[in-house]
Amino acid sequence: MGTIALEGLKFHGFHGVHEAERTNGNSFEIDLELDVDFQKAAINDDINLTVDYEEVYLIVQKELEGSSYLLEHLADKILNAIYRRYDGVEKVTVKVSKLNPPLGGTCERASVTVTK
């Protein structure tokens, strides 16, 4: 068992409760951790026996193309999409960060983390 991490995935998306966020969009950063038994892949040097990083990136990208009011909902959608694609994933942690959220003051990021 091991952990595969993709960190600092950056996207522009249209997620938030304010109309301006859903119209103009904002910058988002996604961090993922997937607990996977990749021992056979490591022994055989075979990508078909593990998680394909590029494919995971594309899964996240597809979910960011939609629209959600809540970061919690977006994180859950990403997590569920990964589980639908990969049977061998034991646990997924998704952190979704909205950069410079419109809070009326200075805030670098608002984040939620979901683990299942």
DSSP file (Angstrom, degrees, kcal/mol; ACC not computed):
  #  RESIDUE AA STRUCTURE BP1 BP2  ACC     N-H-->O    O-->H-N    N-H-->O    O-->H-N    TCO  KAPPA ALPHA  PHI   PSI    X-CA   Y-CA   Z-CA
    1    1 A M              0   0    0      0, 0.0     2,-0.3     0, 0.0    36,-0.3   0.000 360.0 360.0 360.0 142.7    0.0    0.0    0.0
    2    2 A G  E     -A   36   0A   0     34,-2.6    34,-2.6    32,-0.1     2,-0.5  -0.914 360.0-105.7-153.1 179.4    1.2    3.5   -0.8
    3    3 A T  E     -A   35   0A   0     -2,-0.3     2,-0.5    32,-0.2    32,-0.2  -0.962  17.2-161.6-120.4 130.3    0.0    7.0   -1.4
    4    4 A I  E     -A   34   0A   0     30,-2.7    30,-2.8    -2,-0.5     2,-0.4  -0.945  17.4-168.5-105.3 128.0   -0.1    8.8   -4.7
    5    5 A A  E     -A   33   0A   0     -2,-0.5     2,-0.5    28,-0.2    28,-0.2  -0.962  17.7-172.0-122.8 135.2   -0.3   12.6   -4.3
    6    6 A L  E     -A   32   0A   0     26,-1.7    26,-3.2    -2,-0.4     2,-0.4  -0.994  22.4-173.8-119.3 121.0   -1.1   15.3   -6.9
    7    7 A E  E     +     0   0A   0     -2,-0.5    24,-0.2    24,-0.2    -2,-0.0  -0.912  52.1  15.3-124.2 142.2   -0.5   18.7   -5.4
    8    8 A G  E     +     0   0A   0     -2,-0.4     2,-0.4     1,-0.2    23,-0.2   0.812  64.9 172.7  74.0  31.6   -1.1   22.2   -6.6
    9    9 A L  E     -A   30   0A   0     21,-2.5    21,-2.6    -3,-0.2     2,-0.4  -0.623  19.8-154.4 -70.8 125.3   -3.4   21.4   -9.6
   10   10 A K  E     +A   29   0A   0     -2,-0.4     2,-0.3    19,-0.2    19,-0.2  -0.876  22.1 159.1-114.2 136.1   -4.6   24.9  -10.7
   11   11 A F  E     -A   28   0A   0     17,-2.4    17,-3.0    -2,-0.4     2,-0.5  -0.952  37.6-125.3-144.6 160.1   -7.8   25.7  -12.6
   12   12 A H  E     +A   27   0A   0     -2,-0.3     2,-0.3    15,-0.2    15,-0.2  -0.953  44.5 166.3-104.7 132.1  -10.2   28.5  -13.3
   13   13 A G  E     -A   26   0A   0     13,-2.6    13,-2.3    -2,-0.5     2,-0.3  -0.889  44.1-126.3-144.8 173.4  -13.7   27.7  -12.3
   14   14 A F        +     0   0    0     52,-0.6     2,-0.4    50,-0.5    54,-0.3  -0.552  57.3 133.2-122.7  62.6  -17.2   29.1  -11.7
   15   15 A H        +     0   0    0     -2,-0.3     2,-0.2    52,-0.2    54,-0.2  -0.936  26.2  82.2-120.3 135.9  -18.0   27.9   -8.2
   16   16 A G  S    S-     0   0    0     52,-2.1    54,-0.2    -2,-0.4     6,-0.0  -0.770  73.1-100.3 151.6 166.4  -19.4   29.9   -5.3
   17   17 A V  S    S+     0   0    0     -2,-0.2     2,-0.3    52,-0.2    -1,-0.1   0.708  93.9  85.5 -86.9 -21.2  -22.6   31.3   -3.8
   18   18 A H  S >> S-     0   0    0     51,-0.1     4,-1.5     1,-0.1     3,-0.6  -0.626  79.1-132.4 -84.1 139.6  -22.1   34.8   -5.1
   19   19 A E  H 3> S+     0   0    0     -2,-0.3     4,-1.5     1,-0.2     5,-0.2   0.868 106.7  58.2 -56.8 -38.9  -23.4   35.5   -8.7
   20   20 A A  H 3>>S+     0   0    0      1,-0.2     4,-3.2     2,-0.2     5,-0.7   0.870 104.2  51.6 -61.5 -36.4  -20.1   37.2   -9.6
   21   21 A E  H <>5S+     0   0    0     -3,-0.6     4,-0.9     1,-0.2    -1,-0.2   0.877 111.7  46.5 -66.4 -36.8  -18.2   34.1   -8.7
   22   22 A R  H  <5S+     0   0    0     -4,-1.5    -1,-0.2     2,-0.1    -2,-0.2   0.699 121.5  37.8 -80.2 -19.4  -20.5   32.0  -11.0
   23   23 A T  H  <5S+     0   0    0     -4,-1.5    -2,-0.2    -5,-0.2    -3,-0.2   0.874 130.1  25.2 -94.4 -50.3  -20.2   34.6  -13.8
   24   24 A N  H  <5S-     0   0    0     -4,-3.2    -3,-0.2    -5,-0.2    -2,-0.1   0.741  98.0-149.0 -89.8 -26.1  -16.6   35.8  -13.6
   25   25 A G     << -     0   0    0     -4,-0.9     2,-0.3    -5,-0.7   -11,-0.2  -0.185   4.1-126.7  82.7-179.2  -15.1   32.7  -12.0
   26   26 A N  E     -A   13   0A   0    -13,-2.3   -13,-2.6    -4,-0.1     2,-0.4  -0.941  25.1 -87.9-157.8 170.6  -12.1   32.4   -9.7
   27   27 A S  E     -A   12   0A   0     72,-0.5    72,-2.8    -2,-0.3     2,-0.3  -0.750  41.4-169.5 -92.1 138.3   -8.8   30.5   -9.4
   28   28 A F  E     -AB  11  98A   0    -17,-3.0   -17,-2.4    -2,-0.4     2,-0.4  -0.942  11.6-158.0-128.3 148.6   -8.9   27.1   -7.6
   29   29 A E  E     -AB  10  97A   0     68,-2.5    68,-2.6    -2,-0.3     2,-0.4  -0.995   9.9-162.2-127.2 134.1   -6.2   24.8   -6.4
   30   30 A I  E     -AB   9  96A   0    -21,-2.6   -21,-2.5    -2,-0.4     2,-0.4  -0.952   6.2-172.2-119.9 133.3   -6.7   21.1   -5.9
   31   31 A D  E     - B   0  95A   0     64,-2.3    64,-2.9    -2,-0.4     2,-0.4  -0.987  12.1-171.1-121.1 135.4   -4.6   18.7   -3.8
   32   32 A L  E     -AB   6  94A   0    -26,-3.2   -26,-1.7    -2,-0.4     2,-0.4  -0.952  15.6-172.7-128.5 144.8   -5.2   14.9   -3.9
   33   33 A E  E     -AB   5  93A   0     60,-2.2    60,-2.7    -2,-0.4     2,-0.5  -0.989   8.8-172.6-132.0 129.5   -4.0   11.9   -2.0
   34   34 A L  E     -AB   4  92A   0    -30,-2.8   -30,-2.7    -2,-0.4     2,-0.6  -0.981  15.8-146.9-123.4 120.6   -5.0    8.4   -3.1
   35   35 A D  E     +AB   3  91A   0     56,-3.0    55,-3.0    -2,-0.5    56,-1.0  -0.789  35.0 164.6 -87.0 120.5   -4.1    5.4   -1.0
   36   36 A V  E     -AB   2  89A   0    -34,-2.6   -34,-2.6    -2,-0.6     2,-1.2  -0.978  46.6-124.4-140.0 143.9   -3.5    2.6   -3.5
   37   37 A D        +     0   0    0     51,-0.8     3,-0.2    -2,-0.3     4,-0.2  -0.783  43.9 158.6 -86.4  96.3   -1.9   -0.9   -3.5
   38   38 A F     >  +     0   0    0     -2,-1.2     4,-2.4     1,-0.2     5,-0.2   0.080  31.6 114.2-108.7  23.7    0.6   -0.3   -6.3
   39   39 A Q  H  > S+     0   0    0      1,-0.2     4,-2.4     2,-0.2     5,-0.2   0.914  78.5  48.6 -60.4 -44.5    3.0   -3.1   -5.4
   40   40 A K  H  > S+     0   0    0     -3,-0.2     4,-2.6     1,-0.2    -1,-0.2   0.895 111.6  50.5 -63.9 -39.1    2.3   -5.1   -8.6
   41   41 A A  H  >>S+     0   0    0      8,-0.5     4,-1.6     2,-0.2     5,-1.1   0.910 111.0  48.9 -63.5 -41.4    2.7   -1.9  -10.7
   42   42 A A  H  <5S+     0   0    0     -4,-2.4    -2,-0.2     2,-0.2    -1,-0.2   0.909 114.4  44.7 -65.3 -42.1    6.0   -1.2   -8.9
   43   43 A I  H  <5S+     0   0    0     -4,-2.4    -2,-0.2     1,-0.2    -1,-0.2   0.918 124.2  33.8 -67.2 -43.5    7.3   -4.7   -9.5
   44   44 A N  H  <5S-     0   0    0     -4,-2.6    -2,-0.2    -5,-0.2    -1,-0.2   0.492  97.7-131.3 -93.9  -5.2    6.2   -4.9  -13.1
   45   45 A D  T  <5 +     0   0    0     -4,-1.6     2,-0.5     1,-0.2    -3,-0.2   0.938  58.0 146.3  51.9  51.2    6.7   -1.3  -14.0
   46   46 A D    > < -     0   0    0     -5,-1.1     3,-1.8    -6,-0.2    -1,-0.2  -0.957  45.7-160.5-128.6 113.6    3.2   -1.2  -15.5
   47   47 A I  G >  S+     0   0    0     -2,-0.5     3,-1.5     1,-0.3    -1,-0.1   0.752  90.3  70.0 -62.4 -25.0    1.0    1.8  -15.5
   48   48 A N  G 3  S+     0   0    0      1,-0.3    -1,-0.3    -7,-0.1     4,-0.1   0.610  94.2  57.3 -69.1 -10.7   -2.1   -0.4  -16.1
   49   49 A L  G <  S+     0   0    0     -3,-1.8    -8,-0.5     2,-0.1    -1,-0.3   0.224 113.5  31.2-103.8  12.8   -1.7   -1.8  -12.5
   50   50 A T  S <  S-     0   0    0     -3,-1.5     2,-0.4    -9,-0.1    38,-0.1  -0.728 100.9 -60.5-146.7-165.0   -1.9    1.6  -10.8
   51   51 A V        -     0   0    0     -2,-0.2     2,-0.7   -17,-0.1     3,-0.1  -0.776  43.0-133.2 -93.1 130.8   -3.5    5.0  -11.0
   52   52 A D     >  -     0   0    0     -2,-0.4     4,-2.1     1,-0.2     5,-0.2  -0.762  10.9-154.7 -85.4 113.5   -2.7    7.1  -14.1
   53   53 A Y  H  > S+     0   0    0     -2,-0.7     4,-2.5     1,-0.2    -1,-0.2   0.884  93.1  52.9 -57.6 -42.3   -1.8   10.6  -12.9
   54   54 A E  H  > S+     0   0    0      1,-0.2     4,-2.1     2,-0.2    -1,-0.2   0.901 108.5  50.0 -63.0 -39.8   -2.8   12.2  -16.1
   55   55 A E  H  > S+     0   0    0      2,-0.2     4,-2.0     1,-0.2    -1,-0.2   0.894 109.2  51.5 -66.2 -38.8   -6.2   10.5  -16.1
   56   56 A V  H  X S+     0   0    0     -4,-2.1     4,-2.4     2,-0.2    -2,-0.2   0.918 108.1  52.8 -62.9 -42.9   -6.7   11.7  -12.5
   57   57 A Y  H  X S+     0   0    0     -4,-2.5     4,-2.7     1,-0.2    -2,-0.2   0.922 109.1  49.3 -56.7 -44.9   -5.9   15.3  -13.6
   58   58 A L  H  X S+     0   0    0     -4,-2.1     4,-2.3     2,-0.2    -1,-0.2   0.846 107.9  54.1 -66.5 -34.0   -8.4   15.0  -16.4
   59   59 A I  H  X S+     0   0    0     -4,-2.0     4,-1.8     2,-0.2    -1,-0.2   0.938 111.7  44.8 -62.0 -47.1  -11.1   13.8  -13.9
   60   60 A V  H  X S+     0   0    0     -4,-2.4     4,-2.2     1,-0.2    -2,-0.2   0.929 111.4  53.2 -63.0 -45.8  -10.5   16.8  -11.7
   61   61 A Q  H  X S+     0   0    0     -4,-2.7     4,-1.1     1,-0.2    -1,-0.2   0.907 107.4  51.7 -56.7 -43.9  -10.5   19.1  -14.7
   62   62 A K  H  X S+     0   0    0     -4,-2.3     4,-0.5     1,-0.2     3,-0.5   0.908 109.8  48.5 -61.8 -42.6  -13.9   17.8  -15.9
   63   63 A E  H >< S+     0   0    0     -4,-1.8     3,-0.8     1,-0.2    -1,-0.2   0.846 108.3  55.0 -67.7 -33.0  -15.4   18.3  -12.4
   64   64 A L  H 3< S+     0   0    0     -4,-2.2   -50,-0.5     1,-0.2    -1,-0.2   0.734  96.3  66.9 -71.4 -21.5  -14.0   21.9  -12.3
   65   65 A E  H 3< S+     0   0    0     -4,-1.1    -1,-0.2    -3,-0.5    -2,-0.2   0.720  95.4  68.3 -72.1 -20.0  -15.7   22.7  -15.7
   66   66 A G  S << S-     0   0    0     -3,-0.8   -52,-0.6    -4,-0.5     2,-0.4   0.117  88.3-109.0 -78.9-159.5  -19.1   22.3  -14.0
   67   67 A S        +     0   0    0    -54,-0.1     2,-0.3   -52,-0.0   -52,-0.2  -0.998  32.8 171.6-141.9 134.8  -20.6   24.7  -11.4
   68   68 A S        -     0   0    0     -2,-0.4   -52,-2.1   -54,-0.3     3,-0.1  -0.978  30.4-144.4-138.0 150.0  -21.2   24.2   -7.7
   69   69 A Y  S    S+     0   0    0     -2,-0.3     2,-0.4   -54,-0.2   -52,-0.2   0.879  86.8  47.2 -76.3 -40.2  -22.3   26.6   -4.9
   70   70 A L     >  -     0   0    0    -54,-0.2     4,-1.9     1,-0.1     5,-0.1  -0.817  66.7-142.9-113.1 142.2  -20.1   24.9   -2.3
   71   71 A L  H  > S+     0   0    0     -2,-0.4     4,-2.8     1,-0.2     5,-0.2   0.846 106.5  61.3 -62.2 -34.2  -16.5   23.8   -2.2
   72   72 A E  H  > S+     0   0    0      1,-0.2     4,-2.1     2,-0.2    -1,-0.2   0.907 104.8  46.7 -59.3 -42.8  -17.7   20.9   -0.1
   73   73 A H  H  > S+     0   0    0      2,-0.2     4,-2.3     1,-0.2    -1,-0.2   0.915 112.2  49.8 -66.3 -43.8  -19.9   19.7   -3.0
   74   74 A L  H  X S+     0   0    0     -4,-1.9     4,-2.2     2,-0.2    -2,-0.2   0.922 110.7  49.6 -61.5 -45.4  -17.1   20.2   -5.5
   75   75 A A  H  X S+     0   0    0     -4,-2.8     4,-2.4     1,-0.2    -1,-0.2   0.905 111.3  49.5 -60.8 -42.3  -14.7   18.2   -3.4
   76   76 A D  H  X S+     0   0    0     -4,-2.1     4,-2.5    -5,-0.2    -1,-0.2   0.880 108.7  52.6 -65.9 -38.5  -17.2   15.4   -3.0
   77   77 A K  H  X S+     0   0    0     -4,-2.3     4,-2.1     2,-0.2    -2,-0.2   0.910 110.9  47.3 -62.6 -42.6  -17.8   15.3   -6.7
   78   78 A I  H  X S+     0   0    0     -4,-2.2     4,-2.0     2,-0.2    -2,-0.2   0.946 112.4  49.5 -62.8 -48.7  -14.1   14.9   -7.4
   79   79 A L  H  X S+     0   0    0     -4,-2.4     4,-2.0     1,-0.2    -2,-0.2   0.923 112.5  46.7 -57.7 -47.9  -13.7   12.2   -4.8
   80   80 A N  H  X S+     0   0    0     -4,-2.5     4,-2.2     1,-0.2    -1,-0.2   0.863 109.0  54.9 -65.8 -36.3  -16.7   10.2   -6.2
   81   81 A A  H  X S+     0   0    0     -4,-2.1     4,-1.5     2,-0.2    -1,-0.2   0.881 108.0  49.9 -64.4 -37.8  -15.5   10.5   -9.8
   82   82 A I  H  X S+     0   0    0     -4,-2.0     4,-2.4     2,-0.2    -2,-0.2   0.924 110.6  49.1 -66.6 -43.9  -12.1    9.0   -8.8
   83   83 A Y  H  < S+     0   0    0     -4,-2.0    -2,-0.2     1,-0.2    -1,-0.2   0.876 107.9  54.9 -63.1 -36.8  -13.8    6.1   -7.0
   84   84 A R  H  < S+     0   0    0     -4,-2.2    -1,-0.2     1,-0.2    -2,-0.2   0.871 114.7  40.4 -63.2 -35.0  -16.0    5.5  -10.0
   85   85 A R  H  < S+     0   0    0     -4,-1.5     2,-0.6     1,-0.2    -2,-0.2   0.865 116.6  46.2 -82.4 -37.5  -12.9    5.2  -12.3
   86   86 A Y    ><  -     0   0    0     -4,-2.4     3,-0.8     1,-0.1    -1,-0.2  -0.914  51.7-177.9-119.9 111.0  -10.5    3.3  -10.0
   87   87 A D  T 3  S+     0   0    0     -2,-0.6    -1,-0.1     1,-0.2    -4,-0.0   0.819  83.1  60.8 -70.1 -32.0  -11.6    0.1   -8.1
   88   88 A G  T 3  S+     0   0    0    -38,-0.1   -51,-0.8   -52,-0.0     2,-0.5   0.426  74.1 110.7 -82.1   2.1   -8.3   -0.3   -6.4
   89   89 A V  E <   -B   36   0A   0     -3,-0.8   -53,-0.2     1,-0.2     3,-0.1  -0.671  44.4-173.3 -80.3 124.3   -8.2    3.0   -4.6
   90   90 A E  E     +     0   0A   0    -55,-3.0     2,-0.3    -2,-0.5    -1,-0.2   0.853  67.6   2.8 -84.8 -39.1   -8.6    2.4   -0.8
   91   91 A K  E     -B   35   0A   0    -56,-1.0   -56,-3.0     2,-0.0     2,-0.4  -0.995  60.4-160.6-152.3 142.7   -8.9    6.0    0.3
   92   92 A V  E     -B   34   0A   0     -2,-0.3    24,-2.1   -58,-0.2     2,-0.5  -0.989   1.3-168.6-127.6 135.6   -9.1    9.4   -1.3
   93   93 A T  E     -BC  33 115A   0    -60,-2.7   -60,-2.2    -2,-0.4     2,-0.5  -0.994   9.2-172.8-120.9 126.5   -8.4   12.8    0.2
   94   94 A V  E     -BC  32 114A   0     20,-2.8    20,-2.6    -2,-0.5     2,-0.5  -0.977   6.6-169.1-121.4 125.9   -9.4   15.9   -1.8
   95   95 A K  E     -BC  31 113A   0    -64,-2.9   -64,-2.3    -2,-0.5     2,-0.5  -0.972   6.0-168.7-113.5 122.0   -8.5   19.4   -0.8
   96   96 A V  E     -BC  30 112A   0     16,-2.5    16,-2.1    -2,-0.5     2,-0.4  -0.947   4.8-172.6-111.4 125.6  -10.2   22.2   -2.8
   97   97 A S  E     -BC  29 111A   0    -68,-2.6   -68,-2.5    -2,-0.5     2,-0.6  -0.971  15.3-153.4-121.1 131.6   -9.0   25.8   -2.3
   98   98 A K  E     -BC  28 110A   0     12,-3.0    12,-2.0    -2,-0.4     2,-0.3  -0.917  24.6-136.6 -98.4 121.5  -10.5   28.9   -3.7
   99   99 A L  E    S- C   0 109A   0    -72,-2.8   -72,-0.5    -2,-0.6    10,-0.3  -0.598  77.2  -1.9 -83.8 139.1   -7.8   31.5   -4.1
  100  100 A N  S    S-     0   0    0      8,-2.4    -1,-0.2    -2,-0.3     8,-0.2   0.932  85.3-158.9  49.4  58.0   -8.6   35.1   -3.0
  101  101 A P        -     0   0    0      0, 0.0     2,-1.9     0, 0.0     4,-0.3  -0.325  26.8-104.9 -66.5 149.5  -12.2   34.4   -2.1
  102  102 A P        +     0   0    0      0, 0.0     4,-0.1     0, 0.0   -81,-0.1  -0.523  68.0 138.1 -78.8  83.8  -14.6   37.4   -1.9
  103  103 A L  S    S-     0   0    0     -2,-1.9     3,-0.1     2,-0.5    -3,-0.0   0.414  75.0-104.6-106.3  -0.9  -14.8   37.8    1.8
  104  104 A G  S    S+     0   0    0      1,-0.3     2,-0.3    -3,-0.2     0, 0.0   0.569  97.1  45.0  86.3   8.8  -14.6   41.6    2.0
  105  105 A G  S    S-     0   0    0     -4,-0.3    -2,-0.5     2,-0.1     2,-0.4  -0.902 104.0 -51.0-161.6-172.9  -11.0   41.4    3.3
  106  106 A T        +     0   0    0     -2,-0.3     2,-0.3    -3,-0.1     0, 0.0  -0.610  58.0 149.6 -79.7 126.0   -7.7   39.8    2.7
  107  107 A C        -     0   0    0     -2,-0.4    -7,-0.2    -6,-0.1     3,-0.1  -0.860  32.6-157.7-154.7 118.3   -7.7   36.0    2.5
  108  108 A E  S    S-     0   0    0     -2,-0.3    -8,-2.4     1,-0.2     2,-0.3   0.881  75.0 -12.8 -65.4 -38.4   -5.3   34.0    0.4
  109  109 A R  E     -C   99   0A   0    -10,-0.3     2,-0.4    -9,-0.1    -1,-0.2  -0.986  47.3-145.3-162.7 149.0   -7.5   30.9    0.2
  110  110 A A  E     -C   98   0A   0    -12,-2.0   -12,-3.0    -2,-0.3     2,-0.3  -0.988  34.9-174.9-114.7 132.1  -10.6   29.2    1.5
  111  111 A S  E     -C   97   0A   0     -2,-0.4     2,-0.3   -14,-0.2   -14,-0.2  -0.934  21.6-169.8-133.4 149.9  -10.3   25.4    1.6
  112  112 A V  E     -C   96   0A   0    -16,-2.1   -16,-2.5    -2,-0.3     2,-0.4  -0.984  10.9-157.1-131.0 148.0  -12.2   22.3    2.4
  113  113 A T  E     -C   95   0A   0     -2,-0.3     2,-0.4   -18,-0.2   -18,-0.2  -0.993   7.6-172.3-127.6 131.4  -10.8   18.8    2.7
  114  114 A V  E     -C   94   0A   0    -20,-2.6   -20,-2.8    -2,-0.4     2,-0.4  -0.975   1.4-174.2-123.9 134.5  -12.9   15.6    2.2
  115  115 A T  E      C   93   0A   0     -2,-0.4   -22,-0.2   -22,-0.2    -2,-0.0  -0.997 360.0 360.0-130.8 131.2  -11.7   12.1    2.9
  116  116 A K              0   0    0    -24,-2.1   -23,-0.2    -2,-0.4    -1,-0.1   0.253 360.0 360.0-139.5 360.0  -13.5    8.8    2.2
